[in-house]
């Protein structure tokens, strides 16, 4: 019986360690945006490739939000380490985007913010 208790305890410790490792991995993510072109065009659809810093690991399903003022507007869901964001600036002064990714993990939400500025021309 002592052997079984010892193995159960070791198994619990291993599960806790793996869970902490996964949580630490998700908390360490950085979201990077790379536009398809050097100069963004006002009034046109411009693709921004959004990448998490790791490229070879599947993420849990997450939600993507666009931040406008204090409003969070849900724009999609994904579980990949990359997604496309279509940015249509209204004018040359509309040169910033703010995105938020929410990853549910173990009953909590891990949030990753991204803010970027672009060179916008007519």
N, C-alpha and C positions, 0 to 999 in steps of 0.2 A: 504494500500500500504506500509506503514512503516513496518508493521509486515512481509510482504513478503520480503522486502529489508533486514530486520534484519535476517530472516531465510536464505536467500541466502548468506549473509555475513558469518553467522555462519557455513553454509555448506562448503563454500570455505575455511574457516579457518581449519575446520576439515579435509578436503581433503589434504590441505597443511601439516598439522601435521602428518597425516598418511604417506604421501609421504616422509617426513623428517625422520620419524621413520624407514621406510623400507630402505632408503638410508644409514642411520646410521648403521643399522643392517648389510647390505652388506659390508660397509667399515670396520666393526669390525671383519670380518671373518679371521681366521687363517687356513692355509692348513697344515695338519699333515700327514706324511707318516709312515706307519708301515709295515715292510717287513714280509712276511709269515715265514721266517726262520731267525735265529740269524746271520748266516754267509752266505753272498752272494757268489755264485760260478761264477768264471770267465768263459765266453764262454757259460753259461747256461741261460735259461730264468728264471728270478726271479720276482715274483709278489710282488709289493708294493701296499698296500691298502692305498689310499689317502682319507683323511677324512677332512671335514670342521668341525669346533668346535661345530656346532649345528647339531644334528642328527634328529630332528623331523620337520624341516621346509623345504618346497620345495623352491628351488632357481630358479631364472629365467634361461633360457637357456644360457649357457656360453660356451666359447671355451677354449681348453686346448692346451698349447704350451710347447714344449721342447726347452730350450735355449742351443745353442751350440755356444760358442764364443759370437758374437754379433747378431747371427741369431736366429729368432723365427721360429720354425718349428711346424706348427699346427698338433696335433696328435689326436684330437677328439673334441667332443661336449658332453654336458650333462646338466641335470638340477637337479640332485640328490645331496645329501650331501656326497656321496662317489663314487669313481671310482677306477678302477684298472689300474696300470701302470706297464708294462712289461719292466724290466731293464735287459739288457744283457751286462755286462761289458766285454770289449775286453781283459783286463789283470787285475792283482791284483792292478795296479796303477789307473785303471779306476774305481774310487770308489765314484764319486760324481754325483748327478743329480740336475738339475735346472729346475723347472717347473714354468709356468706362467699361471694364469687363468684370462681371460678377461670376465667381466660380463657387458653387455650393460644395462644401466638404465637411463631412462629419457634423451636420446640423448647423454649421456656421457658413458665412459668406466671406470668401476671400475677394478683395477688390483690387483691381489693377487699373491705374489711371494713365492716360496718355494725352499730352497736349503738344500740338505741332503748329508751326507757322510756315507758310509757303510764299514764294515769290509769285504773285498773281499779276498777269497783264491782260489787256483786252485783246 
